[in-house]
Amino acid sequence: MCYILNIMKKEDLPNILPVFPLSNFIIFPRTTVPLNIFEPRYIQMVDQSMKSNRIIGMIQPKKTGELKKPDLHSVGCAGKITSFNETDDGRYLIILNGICRFRITDEVKSDNLYRECEVQYEDFFGDLIEKKNEIKFSDLKLIFQNLKGLFKKQGYEINWKEIEKQSLDQTINTLSMASPFSLEEKQVLLESKDLNIRKEKLEEILNTYILDNFNNKTLQ
């Protein structure tokens, strides 16, 4: 996951978003992620998006609702398709560049195969502003140490040297996105208002994993 500075004005953000519900998957503004699109409804979604503003909304589904139409979490992140390739077998390989988080206000009825929602961005306009934070890389030392242990235990492979080259907000957001946390835990990180709060939440979640691991060892 690399970084591309994406400058977009508030008025350019669409009020109606096609949404892509994907469990245990979040993106943040100013991060990029690759997506492999193969379901007919999302092929249609990308087709329509490429003809307009190329913006889609990534959102996590809840564990309630219908199987083919689960309830959605209220907060997701809008992203712009910055790269598009079609494979020989009809799949789409796209790169999505995170722009701004949004809050769903209502779901829109349409004849499309994919879902669309009416959204507002007011709570997250700060995502559009590049700002400096008071957090230092030294503050992340313990987070790095604990995450490395957790990733190794759960069989996750991460290129730590590449992550350490990133800016501070990239580092925290990349770790939040790639972490082996639950859907609900990732949602908490996504909804954190700013980087400082996200760092605190990341530490809190990590501490519960470390505590559980310690208790399990103690009980044995």
PyMOL commands that set and color helices and strands:
alter all, ss='L'
color gray80, all
select helices_A, chain A and resi 10-12+40-51+122-128+137-153+160-164+168-178+183-191+195-219
alter helices_A, ss='H'
color red, helices_A
select strands_A, chain A and resi 16-21+32-37+55-59+61-65+70-72+75-86+92-108+115-120
alter strands_A, ss='S'
color yellow, strands_A
deselect
rebuild
show_as cartoon
